[in-house]
């Protein structure tokens, strides 16, 4: 593995800042349909209105976001070892920039790539993983994709990358028929241990 691509909400940040069920209820999105896909299916004018509602929720969540326990230390160590690090998220770039203000040592420019929904087709499409790999100077199969939701694993697997599913102490979000993640971790500290001790071995 030559680089790490992190999901943002619930992975680099602690889960719970954004209320997805509340968003779905507000915009009338069925429970079994993903929010971005639902918005995309609507007529153009309604799509604009629903996107504004979503961005309002994202802005509030960004203000409430705090780093996941162990995330900042892990990022710092990866950077010290010159491991390329990126973000891949279904969020807007504006919300990511805002949420990173709650981090002590990370801003957007500290990441080699930041792939948001405006930069590539959203996960579970692998397009963002391929685009991130190109920006990080490696192949998709040389990346480890880390995320807390099944879409992260699916996108990574479709691109040929390694995958880590973070459950944050809860149940797995994987569904029947989904590809199996390479690793399942309950907490971010376990993710860091895998990345720093098991996968990235340097003779520096």
C-alpha positions in Angstrom: 0.0 0.0 0.0 1.3 3.4 -1.0 -1.5 5.8 0.1 -4.6 6.1 2.3 -7.9 7.5 1.2 -10.2 8.4 4.1 -14.0 9.0 4.1 -14.8 12.1 6.1 -18.0 12.1 8.2 -18.0 9.3 10.7 -14.4 8.3 9.8 -12.1 11.3 10.3 -14.8 13.0 12.3 -16.8 11.5 15.1 -20.1 10.0 14.0 -23.4 11.7 14.8 -22.8 15.3 13.6 -25.1 15.0 10.6 -28.6 13.5 11.0 -29.3 11.6 7.8 -32.7 10.3 8.8 -33.8 13.9 9.5 -32.5 15.0 6.1 -34.4 12.2 4.4 -37.6 13.1 6.3 -37.3 16.8 5.4 -36.7 16.3 1.7 -39.1 13.3 1.4 -36.4 10.8 0.5 -37.5 7.1 1.1 -35.5 5.3 3.8 -34.1 2.8 1.4 -32.8 5.4 -1.1 -29.5 7.3 -0.8 -29.9 11.1 -0.4 -27.8 12.2 -3.4 -29.4 9.6 -5.7 -32.8 10.7 -4.6 -32.1 14.4 -5.3 -30.6 13.5 -8.7 -33.8 11.7 -9.6 -35.9 14.8 -9.1 -36.9 17.5 -11.7 -34.3 20.3 -12.1 -36.1 23.0 -10.1 -36.9 20.7 -7.2 -33.3 19.4 -7.3 -32.0 22.9 -6.7 -34.3 23.3 -3.7 -33.4 19.9 -2.2 -29.7 20.5 -2.7 -30.0 23.8 -0.7 -31.7 22.0 2.1 -29.0 19.3 2.1 -26.3 21.9 2.2 -27.9 23.6 5.1 -27.8 20.4 7.1 -24.2 19.9 6.0 -23.2 23.4 7.1 -24.7 22.8 10.6 -23.0 19.4 10.8 -19.7 20.9 9.9 -19.9 23.3 12.8 -20.6 20.5 15.2 -18.0 18.1 13.8 -15.0 17.1 15.9 -12.1 14.8 15.0 -12.6 11.1 15.6 -10.5 9.9 18.5 -7.1 9.0 17.2 -7.6 10.5 13.7 -5.4 13.5 14.1 -2.5 11.5 15.5 -2.8 9.0 12.7 -2.8 11.7 10.0 0.2 13.3 11.6 2.2 10.0 11.6 1.2 9.1 8.1 2.4 12.6 6.9 5.7 12.2 8.8 6.3 8.9 7.0 5.5 10.7 3.7 2.5 8.5 3.0 0.1 10.2 0.6 -3.2 10.9 2.3 -6.5 11.9 0.8 -10.2 12.4 1.5 -13.1 11.0 -0.5 -16.6 12.1 0.6 -20.1 12.5 -0.7 -20.2 15.9 1.0 -19.6 19.3 -0.5 -16.1 20.8 -0.5 -17.5 23.8 1.5 -18.6 21.5 4.3 -15.3 19.7 4.4 -13.4 22.9 4.6 -15.6 24.1 7.4 -15.4 20.9 9.4 -11.6 20.8 9.2 -11.5 24.1 11.1 -12.2 21.9 14.2 -9.0 20.0 13.6 -5.8 21.2 15.1 -3.4 20.2 12.5 -5.3 19.6 9.2 -6.6 21.8 6.5 -7.6 21.0 3.0 -4.2 21.8 1.6 -2.6 19.3 4.0 -4.2 16.4 2.1 -2.8 15.3 -1.2 -6.3 15.1 -2.7 -9.8 16.0 -1.5 -12.5 14.3 -3.7 -16.0 15.7 -2.9 -19.3 15.1 -4.8 -18.5 18.0 -7.1 -15.2 16.4 -8.2 -16.4 12.9 -9.2 -19.4 10.6 -9.2 -20.2 9.9 -5.5 -19.5 6.6 -3.8 -20.3 3.8 -4.4 -19.0 4.7 -7.8 -15.2 3.9 -8.0 -14.6 7.1 -10.1 -13.4 9.1 -7.1 -11.0 6.4 -6.0 -9.4 6.3 -9.4 -9.2 10.1 -9.5 -7.7 10.2 -6.0 -5.1 7.6 -7.0 -4.0 9.6 -10.0 -3.7 12.7 -7.8 -1.7 10.8 -5.2 0.7 9.4 -7.7 -0.2 5.7 -7.4 -2.5 3.1 -8.7 -5.9 2.5 -7.2 -4.8 -1.0 -6.1 -2.0 0.6 -4.1 -4.5 2.5 -2.0 -6.3 1.6 1.3 -9.8 3.1 1.4 -11.1 3.7 5.0 -14.7 4.4 5.7 -17.6 3.9 8.1 -20.3 3.0 5.5 -20.8 0.2 2.9 -20.5 2.7 0.0 -16.8 3.3 1.0 -16.0 -0.4 0.8 -18.0 -0.9 -2.4 -16.2 2.0 -4.1 -12.8 0.8 -2.9 -13.4 -2.8 -4.0 -14.7 -1.7 -7.4 -11.5 0.2 -7.9 -9.3 -2.7 -6.8 -8.2 -0.9 -3.6 -7.8 -2.4 -0.1 -10.6 -1.5 2.3 -11.1 -1.0 6.0 -14.6 -0.7 7.4 -14.8 1.4 10.6 -17.9 0.6 12.7 -17.3 3.1 15.5 -18.3 0.5 18.0 -21.6 -0.3 16.3 -22.8 -2.9 13.8 -21.5 -3.4 10.3 -23.3 -1.4 7.6 -22.6 -4.0 4.9 -25.6 -5.6 3.2 -26.0 -9.1 1.8 -24.2 -9.3 -1.5 -21.8 -6.5 -0.7 -18.0 -7.2 -1.1 -16.2 -8.1 2.1 -13.9 -5.4 3.5 -10.3 -6.5 4.0 -10.4 -5.3 7.6 -13.2 -4.4 10.0 -12.3 -2.1 13.0 -14.5 -1.0 15.8 -12.6 2.2 16.6 -10.2 4.5 14.8 -7.3 3.5 17.0 -7.5 0.0 15.4 -7.5 1.6 12.0 -4.3 3.5 12.9 -2.7 0.3 14.2 -3.4 -1.5 10.9 -2.2 1.4 8.8 0.9 2.2 10.7 2.1 -1.1 12.0 0.8 -3.8 9.6 0.6 -2.2 6.2 3.1 0.5 6.0 6.6 -0.7 6.8 9.3 1.8 6.0 13.1 1.5 6.2 13.5 5.2 6.9 
